[in-house]
Amino acid sequence: MDNDSTPDRATSFGTAAGAYHAHRPTYPDQAVAWCVPTEALDVVDLAAGTGKLTERILAQGVPGRRVTAVEPSDGMRAALMAALPEVTALDGSAETTGLPPASADAVTAAQAWHWFDAERASTELARVLRPGGTLAVLWNIRDVDSPNATWLAEYEEIVHRGDPFEPERTTPALGPEFGPVQHRSFAWADTIRPAALRDLAASRSHLLTLAPDRREALLAAIDRLAATHPALRGRDTVPMPYRTDCYRAIRLISPGHAPDPRP
């Protein structure tokens, strides 16, 4: 598989759905609360994967809430349905959700906007959202500047080694149907076993689309890091510092006419 191909990389995750679900991080409750208002009863989690964010939306415990997960990968969607049978899981994409117009109070897209055709996705999600509804885009980003993980910069260098694709995780470009995009960042830490750093890396599209010998060379370098770095060697678990960058915008009632923004 051509590692430079963005479409191939975007569709590579289904082959590693189990590893993705087991080893990818969750999302902090504060970030979910900022992105998904409690008054949102019909919530769509777009490109939901195995349901890492979907699970946290459900955990808000909002009475009467209905959560729909839209995911194009059969493998990822099957893992989500097994983990979260109470969620309606549909085959669809950001550009073609298959959802009725004005059917959602909130739409989320975690760890995925950089794979979308932004213009088409913005138009489609404006169609799906009710006026006053919220579109939220989230990314978990490992915090290499944290003093609590002196090994993390070396880990990042290994997993990005030879990677030609640098995803843009900045303010999403939205159409005129949306109000101004707000941004907030949430710092938190996951807990990971050093031995599981290999599995976390193996769930990345860069490694999933590499030739087997090149993939194994990178995974072996991560194993050496886990076995030799003083902050990792012999530890059962270590903190993995993250920041969750969140962006949200309100679906306008009409161009230039928005409800009062949430605090």
C-alpha positions in Angstrom: 0.0 0.0 0.0 1.2 3.5 -0.9 2.0 5.2 2.5 1.7 8.6 0.8 -2.0 8.0 -0.1 -4.3 9.9 2.2 -7.4 7.9 1.1 -5.6 4.6 1.8 -4.5 5.8 5.2 -8.0 7.1 6.1 -9.5 3.7 5.4 -6.7 1.6 7.0 -8.1 1.5 10.5 -10.7 -1.2 10.0 -7.9 -3.9 9.8 -6.8 -2.9 13.4 -10.1 -2.2 15.0 -9.4 -4.4 18.1 -6.0 -2.7 18.7 -7.5 0.7 18.1 -10.3 0.2 20.7 -7.9 -1.4 23.2 -5.1 1.1 23.1 -6.3 4.5 21.8 -7.0 7.0 24.5 -10.5 8.1 25.6 -11.6 11.8 25.9 -11.8 13.8 29.2 -15.2 14.6 30.6 -14.5 18.3 30.6 -13.8 18.3 26.9 -17.0 16.3 26.1 -19.1 18.6 28.2 -17.7 21.6 26.4 -18.4 20.1 23.0 -21.8 18.5 23.6 -24.4 20.6 25.4 -26.6 18.7 27.9 -29.7 20.0 26.1 -28.6 18.1 23.0 -30.9 15.1 22.8 -30.1 13.9 19.2 -26.3 13.5 19.0 -24.4 12.2 16.0 -20.8 11.0 16.5 -19.3 11.2 13.0 -16.4 8.9 11.9 -17.0 7.3 15.3 -14.5 4.5 14.8 -14.8 1.9 17.6 -16.8 4.4 19.8 -14.1 6.0 21.9 -15.9 9.3 22.0 -19.4 7.8 21.6 -18.9 6.0 24.9 -18.1 9.3 26.7 -21.1 11.1 25.1 -23.3 8.3 26.6 -21.6 8.6 29.9 -22.9 12.1 30.3 -26.1 10.4 31.3 -28.5 12.9 29.7 -32.1 11.5 30.0 -33.8 10.9 26.7 -30.6 11.3 24.7 -30.3 9.4 21.4 -26.8 8.8 20.0 -26.2 7.8 16.4 -22.7 6.8 15.3 -21.8 7.2 11.6 -18.7 5.2 10.5 -17.6 4.1 7.0 -15.4 1.2 8.1 -17.2 -2.1 8.5 -14.5 -3.3 10.9 -14.6 -0.3 13.1 -18.4 -0.1 13.1 -18.6 -3.8 14.1 -16.4 -3.1 17.1 -18.5 -0.1 18.1 -21.7 -2.1 17.8 -20.3 -4.9 20.0 -19.1 -2.4 22.6 -22.1 -0.1 22.6 -25.2 -2.0 21.5 -27.5 0.8 22.7 -26.1 3.1 20.0 -27.6 3.3 16.5 -24.6 2.6 14.1 -24.8 3.6 10.5 -22.6 3.2 7.4 -21.8 6.7 6.2 -19.2 9.5 5.8 -18.8 13.1 6.7 -19.6 14.1 3.2 -22.6 11.7 2.9 -24.1 10.8 6.3 -27.4 9.4 5.0 -29.1 11.3 7.9 -32.3 13.3 7.5 -32.1 17.1 7.3 -32.4 19.0 10.6 -32.2 15.8 12.6 -29.4 16.5 15.1 -28.8 18.8 18.0 -25.1 18.2 18.0 -22.5 16.5 15.8 -19.0 15.5 16.9 -16.0 14.4 14.9 -13.0 13.2 17.0 -9.6 12.5 15.5 -11.0 12.6 12.0 -11.6 16.0 10.5 -8.2 16.0 8.7 -9.5 13.0 6.6 -12.6 14.8 5.4 -13.3 17.0 2.3 -13.8 20.0 4.6 -16.1 21.9 2.2 -18.4 19.0 1.5 -18.4 17.9 5.1 -19.3 21.4 6.3 -22.3 21.6 3.8 -23.5 18.1 4.8 -23.3 18.8 8.6 -25.1 22.1 8.2 -27.9 20.2 6.5 -28.0 17.6 9.3 -27.9 20.0 12.2 -30.9 21.9 13.5 -30.6 25.7 13.7 -28.8 26.4 17.0 -27.2 23.0 17.0 -23.5 22.5 17.8 -20.7 21.1 15.6 -17.7 20.0 17.6 -14.3 18.8 16.3 -11.8 17.2 18.7 -8.2 15.9 18.6 -6.2 14.2 21.3 -2.6 15.4 20.9 0.3 13.9 22.9 2.0 16.6 25.0 5.7 16.2 24.3 6.5 19.3 26.4 5.1 17.8 29.6 7.8 17.3 32.3 6.1 14.1 33.4 7.1 12.2 30.2 10.7 12.8 29.3 10.6 9.8 26.9 7.6 11.1 24.9 9.6 13.2 22.4 11.7 10.1 21.5 8.5 8.0 21.1 7.0 10.7 18.8 10.1 10.8 16.6 10.0 7.0 16.1 6.2 6.8 15.3 6.6 9.7 12.8 9.8 8.5 11.2 9.4 8.5 7.5 5.8 9.8 7.7 5.1 12.1 4.7 1.7 13.2 6.0 1.3 15.9 8.5 -2.4 16.3 9.4 -3.7 19.8 10.0 -5.3 19.9 13.4 -6.2 23.5 13.5 -9.5 25.5 13.4 -11.8 23.6 10.9 -12.9 25.6 7.9 -16.7 25.8 8.0 -19.2 27.3 5.6 -21.4 30.4 6.0 -24.1 28.3 7.7 -22.0 28.3 10.9 -21.1 31.0 13.4 -17.6 31.7 14.7 -15.5 28.8 15.7 -14.6 28.7 19.4 -11.5 26.8 20.7 -10.5 25.4 24.0 -7.8 23.0 25.1 -7.9 20.5 28.0 -4.8 19.0 29.5 -5.0 15.5 31.0 -3.1 12.3 31.3 -3.9 8.7 30.3 -2.2 5.7 31.9 -0.3 3.2 29.7 1.9 0.2 30.2 5.3 0.7 28.5 4.9 -2.6 26.8 1.7 -1.3 25.2 3.5 1.6 23.5 4.0 -0.8 20.6 0.3 -1.5 20.3 -0.6 2.2 20.4 1.9 2.9 17.6 0.6 0.0 15.6 -2.9 1.5 15.5 -1.6 4.6 13.6 -2.3 4.9 9.9 1.4 5.5 9.1 2.3 2.1 10.5 -0.8 0.3 9.2 0.1 1.2 5.7 3.8 0.5 5.8 5.4 -2.6 4.3 5.7 -5.3 7.0 9.5 -5.0 7.3 9.4 -1.3 7.7 6.6 -1.5 10.2 8.4 -4.1 12.3 11.5 -2.0 12.3 9.6 1.0 13.9 7.9 -1.3 16.4 11.2 -2.8 17.4 12.6 0.7 18.0 9.6 1.4 20.3 10.2 -1.8 22.2 13.9 -0.8 22.7 12.7 2.6 24.0 10.3 0.9 26.5 13.0 -1.5 27.6 15.9 1.0 28.0 14.6 4.5 28.9 15.1 5.2 32.6 11.5 6.6 33.0 10.0 3.5 31.3 12.3 0.5 32.2 10.7 -1.7 34.8 7.6 0.4 35.3 4.1 -1.3 35.3 2.4 1.9 34.1 3.4 5.5 33.2 1.4 8.6 32.5 0.8 9.6 28.9 0.2 13.4 28.9 -2.3 14.7 26.4 -4.1 17.9 25.5 -7.5 17.6 23.8 -8.0 20.5 21.4 -11.7 21.2 20.9 -13.4 23.4 18.3 -17.1 24.1 18.2 -19.5 26.3 16.2 -23.2 26.9 16.2 -25.4 26.2 13.2 -26.9 29.5 12.3 -30.6 30.1 12.2 -29.9 32.1 9.1 -26.7 33.7 7.7 -25.4 36.2 10.2 -28.1 35.3 12.8 -26.9 33.0 15.5 -28.2 32.1 19.0 -26.3 33.4 22.0 -23.0 31.3 22.1 -22.5 28.9 24.9 -20.1 30.0 27.7 
